[in-house]
Amino acid sequence: MGSRAVEELAQAEEFEQVTIADRNLDVARQVAGRLQGGKARVDIKGIDAHDHRGLVEAIRGHDVAASALGPFYIYEAKLVRAAIEAGVNYTSICDDWLAADEVIERFSEKARKEGVTVITGLGTSPGISNVGARYFAQQMDSLRRVDISVYMPLNSGGGRAVMGHTLFIMSGKIATWREGKRMMIRACGEERVIEFPRFGKVRVWNMGHGEPVTVPLFIPGIQEVNFFMGFGPGSNWLVLPAKLGLFGGERRRRVLTRLLDSLKHLGKPQEPEWGAVRIDVWGEQGGNEVHEMAGGIGQMREATGLSLAVGTLMLARKEILTEEGGVYAPEACMEPIKFFTYLKERGITSYFDLEMTRPVV
């Protein structure tokens, strides 16, 4: 996902230089090599995200830093702290509810004082889903409830960090928003069947994600925000252990992540499967109760990487809805039609119907 964002940003007219900062220099060189001769000069820099001073120096001097470094419950606060100290605006695809909570709580005031804009959760979900919530809030007199549902097949192309994130959001108690307040409920304790574009009906479970943390904060008046995810065939291999509490504890999750990652490489390499996102909203328009939906399909690398790139470009161009520094989620500062238009120009389209005949833009 990060490499896809780099590919897009290196082609942007505005950027003279794109620096790939990574611990794995061999892969960084491969990505940089593919992009030589493009509009921007592509540089690489070896960095360990646990090295605060090194992070600050790697970020300093750039106009914006964009992060795809997960699991975000481990790394997001480290990156946000370094970006603020370096005085550089920052975006990320952070999808962990605990990380979003932490950076908003710890760094909002400091970022505001330093004039640094931080946009956390700028991927597919959270990200595109959040901007969708903002779009519907603008169309309705009042927005009461938002449900985000994600179909992420087990072979979606995610690496070890994605697996670590998945085990984390399925473990213990997670934040949700109901009756106008935050509630902590057990992950995977609720399930539904949701119909997605192209894929039909898929069983999904409640898990921890950024939307229930940020959407009520930046779109006041919402009474309920839920997040559900399913994996299609093979879901029970993850859901049943989660219900038994087997993913609790960071050390246990690290061991299981390494094990599952190694098992994944035993089979033949496969092209990553496409997934889907659906957002349902309920509210009031003209005195009537209304229910609207939007959704779309795509590969995780493409949709998430391009969302990060588009948001980063909008921040660099000063096309966001705030001029004040601080920590924001996309629904707080991305103008929906402009954001969705930029995505559509890059092949990522959202629709108002399951048949995908009515595009949002």
ABEGO torsion letter per residue (X at the ends): XAAAAAAAAAABAABABBBBBBABAAAAAAAAAAABGBABBBBBBBBBAABAAAAAAAABGBABBBBABOBAAAAAAAAAAAAAAAGBBBBBABABAAAAAAAAAAAAAAAAAAGBBBBBGBBAOBGAAAAAAAAAAAABABBABBBBBBBBBABAGBBAAAAAAAAAAABEBBBBBBGGBBBBBBBGABBBBBBBBGAEBBBBBBBBBAAAAAAAAABBGBABBBBBBBAEBGAAAAAAAAAAGAABEAAAAAAAAAAAAAAAAABBBBBBBBBBBBBBBBBBBGGBBBBBBBBBBEBAAAAAAAAAAAAAAAAAAGABABABBEBBBAAAABBAAAAAAAAAAAGBBBBABAAGABBAX
